[in-house]
Amino acid sequence: MDRVYEIPEEPSLDPISSLEENVIRGANPRFTFPFGILFSTFLYCGEAASALYMVRIYRKNSETYWMAYTFSFFMFSSIMVQLTLIFVHRDLAKDKPLSLFMHLILLGPVIRCLEAMIKYLTLWKKEGQEEPYVSLTRKKMLINGEEVLIEWEVGHSIRTLAMHRNAYKRMSQIQAFLGSVPQLTYQLYVTLISAEVPLGRAVLMVFSLISVTYGATLCNMLAIQIKYDEYKIRLGPLEVLCITIWRTLEITSRLMILVLFSATLKLKAVPFLLLNFLIILFEPWVKFWRSGGQMPNNIEKNFSRVGTLVVLISITVLYAGINFSCWSALQLKLADRDLVDKGQNWGHMGLHYSVRLVENVIMVLVFKFFGVKVLLNYCHSLIALQLIIAYLISIGFMLLFFQYLHPLRSLFTHNVVDYLHCVCCHRHPRGRVEDLEPSVDAETRQSIV
């Protein structure tokens, strides 16, 4: 099977022509306007400008600690964003001094956005003309519940534009979980202890919240694409809306609980939060060392072992940042050549949400019984109840998505209801476990590389 890549738009199946048994030929894909690239660039520039403005305000008011933390979160995420774009586009092996200079001054997303827009305008002017360089792409699709293998031609320019889209999707996750999450959490903390919300800080928090929600939504979509690499995924508006509501409620409730817990205990909360993050960070490495596996050497052919180790550390830091605020939708597996476990892993998902729910309840109780009046005219018990209910509603939307709205739910060996029934009902444990064991064919389909 050929290695396949994401393309901007679903291929048209009409007209189609049979190439060989069980393979049909789809019409060439059309290119679409890169709205996602523009939106990601807008979020990056907006959050950067508002963060620098607040740094200036904090410095003017002699609030050194607030200024230092705000600037640190901005710089760390910006540097990681530049490195991500350079890595995806492989610029170190190319002669592009202007692009490297723009990355050096932290404006890499801007120049990349301009490159993508120029590529789109070039394609738009040449619409209808055949490209001299094309490649064949094959992917499976589920049509009326049946697997169909579709093959179509993808031009070099469309593939380049798709590479820009993929780069910005990964950039948005880096910005969201390594920059926007700590920035939003800290600005909320400052707002609680200062009891005021200036316009600049409000704008920064709005940009950070949108960035986090967008990054978490993309995280789900990319997780589905990685797990089912040989399938062409179609996510409709209803599915995207369900994911967005699920992620928005999950992240906002989690971050508000963290902020209230930190405002209650102040420095005493740091060891608990740090230990929580370190457990998530070192979990994949502990599993890797216990498995006795070898370090993967196919991340980049020109990388040394040190370079590979740096990339793996960066991936685990991002993985820990995602799981600290929400579920990553993937389980990292450093011994695997694809670095992720492509199984469905209902147990991993259930364990994550169970632990997070217990943590949230404990932190909310600490705020309720030991918290000072950080929010005037509001009842602490009501705030605590609302936050826990919001988190439970997010779990409900998550279960709704996997049970009814997942684009490839027909490939599941068992669904959410089966797993909950297996966990909650122990009348016939042995028989139920045997029923839930995936067949060889289903497991093979679910673990496609």
N, C-alpha and C positions, 0 to 999 in steps of 0.2 A: 504494500500500500504506500502511495506517495505521501510525503510529508505535506501537510496542508496548513494553510494560514487563513486568518480571518480576512474577509473582504468587506467593503463598505456596505453592501446591500445584498439582500437575498436574490439569488439568481431566478430568473423567470423560467418556468417549466413549460411554457407554451410559446412556440412550438417545441417539441422534443423529438429526438430521433434516437433509435436504439443503436448502440455501438456494439455491444456484446451482451451476453446473457446477464440479466439483472443489472445492467448499467445503462443509464439513459443520458443523453446529451442535453444539457440546459443551455438556454440563451446566455450570451455574455452579460456579466453583471454591469449595472449602471453605477456611475459615481454620484455621490450625494454631497451636498454642501457640508463642510466640516464644522457643524455647530458645536460639537463636543470640544474641539480644539479651541475655538474662540471662547467658549464658556470657561474652560480650564485656565486659559490665559487671563481672562477677566478676573477670576477668583484669585489667581496668584498675584496679579498686580494690585487688586483691591486690598487684599489682606496685607501685602507688603507695605503699601502706602499708608494704610491705617495704623499698622504696627510702628512704622517709623515716626508717624505723627505723634502717637502716644509716647514713644521714647523721648521725643522732643519736649512734650508736655511734662512728663515725669522729671526730666532733667531740669526744666525751668522751675519746677516746684521743689527741687532738691529731694526728690523721692528716689534715692539711689537704688535701693533694692528692687523696687517695682520696675525702674528703668532697666536694670541689669537683666532681670528675668525675662522681661518682654523682648529685649534685644537678643538674648541668647536663644529663645525659642524661634524667633524669626530667622536668625543666622543659620542655625542647625538645619532647619527644614529647607531653607533656600539652597544651602550647599548640597544636601542630599538630592534635591530636585535636579540641580545641574549635573551631578554625577550620574543620575539615572538616565537623563537624556543623552549624555555623552556615551554611556555604556550601550544603550539600545541602538543608537545610530552608529556606533563604532567609529567615533570621530578621531580617536587617537591614532588610527591607522590611515587617516585621510589628511589631505592638505587643505584644511579649512581654517585659516587664521582668523577670519572675521567671526565665525561661529564660536571658536574657542575663546576669543576675546570677549564676546557677549556673555558667554558662560562665566568668564572670570569676573565680570562686573555684575553677576547675578541676573542678567537679562536674557539668559538662554531661551526660556519659554517664548519670549517676544520674537526673537529671530526665527525660532522654529515655527511659530505661528505664521509668520510672513512667508516662510518657505512653503508651508502647506497651502496657503492661500494662492501663491504663485503657481504651484502645481495644479491646484483646482482650476484656476483660470486658464491654464494651458490646456487642460483636458476639455474644458468647456468650449474653447475655440476650435478644438480638433474633434468635436463630437461628430460621430458618424464615420470618421476615418479609421481605417484599420492600422493598428500598431505593428511595427516590424518585429518587435520582440514580445512574445507571449509565452505563457506557461500553462500547463494543464493542472487543474486542481480537482481532487476528488473528495467528496464528503458524503456521509450518509444523512438521510432525512427521513423523518417519520411522516408519511402521507396516508391519512385515513387509517392510522394504526399499523401500517406496514412499512418495513425498512426498505428504502430505495437508495441505491448508490448513484449519485449524480456527478457528472463530469462536465466542466466548462473551462473556457479559456479566460485567463486573467492577464491583461496587459501589464507591461512593466510600470507604466505611470500610475495605474490604479493600485498596483501592489505597493508602490512607494507611498502613495497617499494613505493606504491602509496601515503601513508601518508607522506613519506619523500619528494616526489615531491610536494605535496600540501603545506607542510611547507616551502619549498624553494620558491614557487611562492609568498607566503605572505611575506616572508623575502625580496624578491626582490623589492616588492612594498614599504615596510618600508624603505629600503636602498635608493630607488630611490627618493621618495618624501619627506622624512624627513632628508636625508643626501646629496644626489647627487644634488638635485635642488638648495638648498641654497649654497652648495659648488661651483657648476658651476656658479651660478649667481655672487657670491662674487669674484671668480677668474677672471671672465670676467671683473668685475668692476675694480679690481686691474690692470688688463692688460691695460684697457683704460686709467686710470689715470697715469700709469707708462710708457706707450708707449713702452713697451718691452714684449717679450714673451720668457722667458727662457724655456729650454727643460723640466725641472721638472714640471713647471706649465702647459705646453702644454699637457704632459702625463696625469696629474691629470684631466684636462678639458676633454680630450678624454675619459677617464674611466667614468667620471661623465655623459657625454653626452650619452654614450652607455648604462649606467645603467638606466638613465631616460627614454630613448626610450624603452628599454626592459621592464622596470617596467610599463610604460604606455600601451604597447601592451598586457602584461599579465593582466592589469587592465580590458581591454575590454573583454578578454576571460573569466576571472573570473566573470565579471558582467553577461555575457550571461549564464554561468553555474549556477549562483545563482538565476537568474530570472526564468530559466527553469530547475529547479532541477530534475524533473522527466524525462527529455529528455536527450538522449545521443547526444552530440554535435559533429559535424564533421566540422572542419575548414580546408579547402584546402589551398594550397600555394597561390592562387590568393587572397583569403580572408585575409590571414596573411600579404601579401605584401601590400594590400590596407590599412589595419589597421596601418602597420608600417610607410608608407608614410604619412598618415593622422596625426599620433601622432608626427612623427619627425618634420614635418612642423609646427604643432601647437605649440609644446613646444619650438623649437628653435626660432621661431619668437616672441613668448610671452616673453621668457627670454631675448632676445636681446633688445626688447622694454623696459623691466624693467630696464635693465642695462643702456641703453642710457638715460632713464628718471632719474635714480638715479645719473648718472654722471653729468647730467645737473643741477639738483637742490641740489644734495648732501644731507645735513641733512634736508633740507626742504622737501625732498621726503619721509622721514621716517613716518610722521603722515599719509600721504595718503596711503602708503603701509600697515602700521599697522592697520589702520581702515578697509581697504579692507579685510585683513586676519581675523580680529575679527568678522566682519559681517558674513563671511562664517563659522567661528568657532561656533558662538552662534546661527546661524539660526536653526539647528536641535533642540537645547534645547528650544528655544522660541516656536517652533511648538509643542514640547513635553509638555511644561507647559500649552500652550493654549488648547491643546486637553484634558487635565485632565486625561491622561492615567497613568497607574501604571508602575513602573520600571520593566523591564523584569527580571525574576528570573531563567531563564533556560539557561543562558550563560555557567555556570559551576556549577554542583550540590554542589560542596564543597565550593563555594564562599559565603562569607558573603555579606551584602549589601554594605559595604565599598569596598570589592574586585570587586563587580559588577560595582560600580560607577567608580572605577579606570579604569576598562576595557572600559567602555563607554566613558570616557574622552579620553583615548588613541585612540579609534576608531574615535572620532570626530576630534581629532588633525590630524590624518592621512587623514580623509575626507577633512578637510580644506586645508591641504598641497597639496592634489591632485587637488582640485578645484581652488587653487590659480594659478596653472600653466597650467592646462588643465581640460577638462570635466571628471568627475569621472565615468560617464556611469551608476551611481546608485544614487538614492536619499535616504539619510539616514532617517529612521523613527524609533526613539527610543522607541516609544510606542508599536511597533510591535514585536512579538516574534522572528522574523527573522532579526530585526533591519534595514531592507531595504524595500522600496516600490517596489513590483514586477510588477507594471504596466509599460506600455511602456513610459508614461510621455513625450510625444512630447513637451508639453508646457514647462516643466522644461528644456529640452535640448535647445529649442528655446530661452528661457529667458536667459540661461547661455551664449550662444554664442552671443546674441544681446548685453548684458551688457559688455561682454569681448571685443567685437568689438568696442563699443563706448569708453571704457577705453583705448584700444590700440590706437585708433585714437587720443584721447586727449593727451596721453603721447608722441606720435610721433610728434604731432604739437608743444608741449612744447619743445621737442628736436630740432625741425627744427628752431623755432624762437628764442629760448633762449639758445640753446646749444653752447658751445665753440667748437673749432675745435679739438675734441677728436680724430677724424680720419683724418689724413692728406691725401691730394691728393684724397679725396672722397667728393662728393657733398652730403650735408645733405638731400636735397630734394630727390635725387635718393635713398639714404639709406632708408628714410621714406617710399617712394613708394614701394620699394622692400619688406619691412617687412609687410606692409599691404596686398600686393598682395599674399605673402607667407601664411599669415593667412587665407585669403579668399580661396586660393587653398586648404588648409587643411580642411576648411568647405565643399568644394566641394567633396573631397574624403570621408568625413564623410557621406554626403548625398548619395553618390554613394554606400557606403557600406550598409547603411540601406535600400536603395531602391532596390538594385539588388543582393547583396552578403551576406546578413545576412542569416545564416544557417536555421533559423526558421522564415523567413519573411512571410511564408504562414499562420502563426498563428496570424499575426498582424490584428487587427480589422480595421485599416486604416494605410496607409503607408505615406511616406514623402510627396509625391505629393498630397495626400488627405489633409494632414494638411496644406501645403502651399496654396492649393486652398481655404481651409476654412478660412485662415487668410487674404489672399490677395483679395479674391472676395467676395463681400457682396451683390450680386444681390438677392440671396435667402437665407438669413442667417438662418431663422428658419428651412426651409426644409433641409438645408445642415447640421445643427447641429443634427437634428433628424437622418439623414443618418449616421452620424459619431458616434452616440451613440452605444457602443458595446453591442452585445446581451449577454444574461445571460450565454449561453454556452461558448461563446468566452471569456467572462470575467473570467469565472471559470477556463478555460484552461490556461489563461494568469496569473492567480494568484495562481498557484500551490504552495503548501508549501512543 
